[in-house]
Structure formats: structure tokens, C-alpha cells
Amino acid sequence: MSKRMLINYLLFILIIIFTYIGINYPIREDQLINRSVITALKSQDITDIKIGTADATIQLQRQGNRWHLLSPVDWFANNIAAERLTTLVSIAPQSQLPRNEIDLSTLGLRIPKAVVTLNDKEFYFGDTNRIGNRRYLLLEPNVYLTDDVHFPFISQGLPGLADNRLLPPALELLQLQFSNFRLTREDSSWSSDRSEQNLPRIQQLVNNWQHKQASSIRPFDLSQMPLHKITATLQTQQSIEFHLLAIKPEIIIARPDLKLQYHFPDHQYYELLSLDQPAE
């Protein structure tokens, strides 16, 4: 028998053996569960999030199927970022040791970089490990070494957790006042105070303020003087004031009350700030 035929014969025998094992000894569903996750909680169990850093304390709460910021501002949260935080309860550590066997100060856990509380579970974030992109995490009574996938956006603070839409659609918007025109809702339709009425453009401009997502959110730069102000009036008669800080090289629209500013590409000028048709 040639060497090639012998190899083929052995492979054939292995296929028969593995097929027999697969039929007679199937993998049970409970064997597929990752038993090394950091807690027994699931992401959907989390209803409250608290983030404490040297700079601020941020609190979020699940309200129905969305997340809401409670502190330091009362506003809509970035649902994707909040849900990503909840996955901390199911992270799979690469190693662990009892905390009383380790000098916490050598791992940056004596004074942690951040403390994240999910319901009643407190996670302390320490230093990163020099080998690979991993971080030390303290969850009593153990210290874990985990992939560093949560701290990068925790460190962004409020800008990384706020809804990146200017006026989320859950708000009942009644009026938008720009520098040279005003949009008003009557029943379910919108109109402007300009003599010419382009209803599709008007409706689209309102929709863009409610649905367009900023490319980034950053802390409000107090040194920038506004080009002009834009005021949104809600059905409750509450007013929200925006400052248009820049148009080029990008559009920057600030919310002074939230101490945040929203950045958009400059090509969205006609989508956010004008009723005129863009030049061809």
C-alpha cells in the first residue's frame, strides 16, 4: 500500500469515528454556555448604571427600551454606548486571583481609574497590562485581567454617553427658530414664516434635527462666540437654546445647558441650517 493510500485510508476511518461520536454523543446546550464569565447577570438584567471618575459622576437608568441620563444632566442617553456598558457583567476574564493575594497599588486599583456600578455590582478599573490590550479589573473578591473594551469609551465621559441627535424624536417639538426664519408645527404639519413655502424641504429640515446623528460630541468650548442662536420650543413650552459655533471646516452646534457641542460634516449645511436648495 502506498503512503498516499494509507493517509486517505486513515482519514476515512477518522471521519467514520467522528461521525459516530457526533450522532451518539451530541453536545448538550448547557455545554455551550461560557462558564467563565465574570458574573451570573445578563445585560438585560441591568437597569441602573453609575460611572465615577476623578472628573465626574454619571448616572443612567433604563426606561422602557431606552436609556436616559439622570446626572449630571437630564437628557437622552446614547443607547448603543449604554448597552455596551451592560456587557461588562458578562465579560470573560483571561485570569483571576483573590484580591487579598495581590498588592492593589501595583495594578492601579488602590486609586482606580473609574468605578462602574451596574445595579449593585461595583467594577473597579485599574491599569492596563503591558502585554496585550488588557486591563486589571476588581470585582470583589477577585482581581481579573480582561480585554480592555469598556474603559476607552468610559473615559470619554458625558460626550460618549449622550444621545448624538440634536432633538431626539421622543420630544414633542412645536417650533424651531433660526436666525432668519421660523418653523412652526400646526397639528401634524410644519410651515415656515417665509413667503415661499417648500413643504417637503421644511419637513425634511425638522426631520434632520430629530434624526441626524452627530459625527462626534465634545465638551462645550466656552471660548467660541456663537455665529447665531437657534431655539427649539417643545409642546410643554420648554425652550432649548443652541449656539451655532462654526460652519467650516465642520458644523458645530452647541448646547450650553448640557455643556456639549455636536459636530457634523460641513456638507450637511443645507440639511440642518437652510431652507434653500443646495446649488447644483
C-alpha positions in Angstrom: 0.0 0.0 0.0 1.4 3.4 -1.0 1.9 6.2 1.5 -0.9 8.3 -0.1 -3.4 5.5 0.0 -2.5 4.9 3.7 -3.2 8.5 4.6 -6.5 8.5 2.7 -7.5 5.3 4.5 -6.7 6.8 7.9 -8.7 9.9 7.1 -11.7 7.8 6.1 -11.5 5.9 9.4 -11.3 9.2 11.4 -14.4 10.6 9.5 -16.4 7.5 10.5 -15.3 7.8 14.1 -16.1 11.5 14.4 -19.5 10.9 12.7 -20.3 8.1 15.2 -19.4 10.4 18.1 -21.5 13.3 16.8 -24.6 11.1 16.4 -24.3 9.2 19.6 -22.8 11.8 21.9 -24.2 15.2 20.8 -23.0 18.4 22.6 -25.6 19.5 25.1 -26.8 23.1 25.1 -25.5 23.6 28.6 -22.0 22.7 27.4 -22.1 25.7 25.0 -22.5 28.2 27.8 -19.4 30.1 28.7 -19.0 29.2 32.4 -16.1 31.6 33.0 -18.0 34.9 32.7 -17.4 37.4 35.5 -20.9 37.4 36.9 -24.1 35.4 36.6 -26.0 38.5 35.5 -27.1 39.2 31.9 -27.0 42.5 30.2 -30.8 42.7 30.1 -30.9 42.5 33.9 -29.1 45.9 34.3 -31.4 48.8 34.9 -29.1 51.3 36.6 -25.6 52.4 35.7 -23.3 54.7 37.7 -19.9 55.8 36.5 -17.5 57.5 38.9 -14.2 59.1 37.7 -11.9 61.8 39.0 -13.7 64.3 36.8 -17.4 63.4 37.2 -20.2 61.1 38.3 -22.6 60.0 35.6 -25.8 58.1 36.2 -28.0 56.4 33.7 -31.3 54.5 34.0 -33.1 52.1 31.7 -36.6 53.5 30.9 -38.5 51.1 28.8 -36.4 50.1 25.8 -34.2 53.2 26.1 -31.5 54.6 28.4 -31.8 58.0 30.0 -29.1 60.2 31.6 -30.1 61.3 35.1 -26.9 63.0 36.2 -25.0 65.4 35.7 -27.7 66.3 33.1 -31.3 65.1 32.5 -31.2 64.1 28.9 -31.4 61.2 26.5 -28.5 58.7 26.6 -26.7 57.0 23.7 -28.5 53.7 23.7 -25.6 51.8 22.0 -23.0 53.1 24.4 -25.2 52.3 27.5 -25.9 48.8 26.2 -22.2 48.2 25.6 -21.5 49.1 29.2 -24.0 46.5 30.4 -21.9 43.8 28.7 -19.4 44.3 31.5 -21.4 41.8 33.6 -20.7 39.0 31.0 -17.1 39.7 30.1 -14.9 36.6 30.1 -11.7 37.2 32.1 -8.4 35.7 31.0 -7.2 35.2 34.5 -8.1 35.9 38.1 -6.7 35.9 41.6 -8.2 36.7 45.1 -7.7 40.4 45.9 -6.0 39.6 49.2 -3.2 37.9 47.4 -2.2 40.9 45.4 -0.9 44.4 46.1 -3.6 46.5 44.5 -1.4 49.6 44.3 0.8 47.8 41.7 -2.2 47.3 39.5 -3.6 50.8 39.7 -6.5 49.6 41.8 -5.7 51.3 45.1 -6.9 54.5 43.4 -8.9 53.2 40.4 -9.2 55.0 37.1 -13.0 54.5 37.3 -15.7 52.8 39.3 -18.7 51.5 37.3 -21.7 50.3 39.2 -24.2 48.1 37.4 -27.2 47.6 39.6 -25.3 46.7 42.8 -22.1 45.3 41.3 -19.1 47.6 41.6 -16.3 47.2 39.0 -13.0 49.0 39.7 -10.8 49.8 36.7 -7.1 49.7 37.2 -4.0 49.9 34.9 -3.5 48.1 31.6 -1.2 45.1 31.4 2.0 45.7 29.4 1.3 42.6 27.3 -1.6 42.9 25.0 -4.6 45.3 25.3 -5.8 44.0 28.7 -6.9 45.8 31.9 -7.0 44.9 35.6 -10.5 44.8 37.0 -11.5 44.4 40.6 -14.9 42.8 41.4 -15.0 41.6 44.9 -13.5 39.3 46.0 -11.2 38.9 42.9 -9.0 40.8 40.6 -9.4 39.9 36.9 -7.4 40.5 33.8 -9.8 41.3 30.9 -9.8 42.7 27.4 -9.8 46.5 27.6 -13.0 47.0 25.7 -15.0 49.1 28.1 -12.7 51.8 29.6 -11.9 53.6 26.3 -15.5 54.9 26.0 -16.0 55.2 29.8 -13.1 57.7 29.7 -14.9 59.9 27.2 -17.3 60.9 30.0 -20.6 62.6 29.2 -19.8 63.2 25.5 -19.5 59.5 24.9 -22.8 58.7 26.6 -25.2 61.4 25.4 -27.6 60.8 22.5 -25.9 62.1 19.4 -29.1 63.6 17.9 -29.9 67.3 18.5 -33.6 66.8 19.3 -34.4 63.1 19.7 -37.8 62.2 18.2 -39.3 61.4 21.6 -39.5 65.1 22.2 -42.7 66.8 21.1 -41.3 69.6 19.0 -43.5 72.7 18.4 -41.2 75.3 16.9 -37.7 75.9 15.5 -36.4 79.5 15.4 -33.4 80.1 13.2 -31.6 83.4 12.6 -33.7 84.3 9.5 -36.7 82.1 9.5 -39.0 80.2 11.9 -40.6 76.8 11.5 -43.9 76.0 13.3 -45.9 72.8 13.7 -49.7 73.1 13.3 -51.4 69.7 14.0 -49.2 67.2 12.2 -47.7 69.5 9.5 -44.9 72.1 9.5 -44.8 75.6 7.9 -42.4 78.5 7.8 -42.8 82.2 8.1 -41.1 82.8 4.8 -43.3 83.9 1.9 -42.4 80.9 -0.2 -43.4 77.6 1.2 -41.5 74.5 0.2 -43.3 72.0 2.5 -41.1 68.9 1.7 -37.9 71.0 2.5 -39.5 72.3 5.7 -40.4 68.8 6.9 -37.0 67.4 5.9 -35.2 70.1 7.9 -37.2 69.2 11.0 -36.6 65.5 10.5 -32.9 66.1 10.2 -32.8 67.9 13.5 -34.6 65.0 15.1 -32.7 62.1 13.4 -29.3 63.2 12.0 -26.5 61.8 14.2 -23.5 64.0 15.0 -20.2 62.5 13.9 -18.9 63.4 17.3 -19.8 65.1 20.6 -17.3 67.1 22.6 -17.3 69.3 25.7 -18.6 72.8 25.1 -15.8 75.2 24.1 -16.7 78.3 26.1 -14.1 80.4 24.3 -16.1 80.2 21.0 -18.6 83.0 20.3 -21.8 81.9 18.6 -22.5 82.9 15.0 -26.1 83.0 16.0 -28.6 81.1 18.2 -31.3 78.6 17.3 -34.2 78.0 19.7 -36.4 74.9 19.8 -39.7 75.2 21.6 -41.4 72.0 22.9 -45.1 71.3 23.3 -44.6 71.9 27.0 -43.4 75.4 26.2 -39.9 74.5 27.4 -37.2 76.1 25.3 -33.9 74.6 24.3 -31.2 77.0 23.1 -28.5 76.0 20.6 -25.4 78.0 19.6 -24.1 77.7 16.1 -20.4 78.0 16.6 -19.0 77.1 13.2 -19.9 76.1 9.6 -16.5 75.5 8.2 -14.5 73.2 8.2 -17.3 71.5 10.1 -20.6 72.4 11.5 -20.6 72.8 15.3 -23.9 73.2 17.2 -23.6 73.6 20.9 -26.0 73.0 23.8 -24.7 75.4 26.6 -27.1 73.9 29.2 -25.7 70.4 28.6 -22.1 71.8 28.2 -21.8 69.7 25.0 -21.3 70.5 21.3 -22.3 68.4 18.3 -20.1 68.1 15.3 -21.4 67.5 11.7 -19.7 67.4 8.3 -19.9 70.8 6.6 -21.7 69.3 3.6 -24.8 68.9 5.8 -25.3 72.7 5.9 -28.4 72.6 3.8 -29.7 69.6 5.7 -29.5 71.3 9.1 -29.4 75.1 8.7 -31.1 76.3 5.5 -34.4 76.0 3.6 -32.7 76.9 0.3 -31.9 74.3 -2.2 -28.2 73.5 -2.5 -26.5 74.7 -5.6 -26.1 72.1 -8.3 
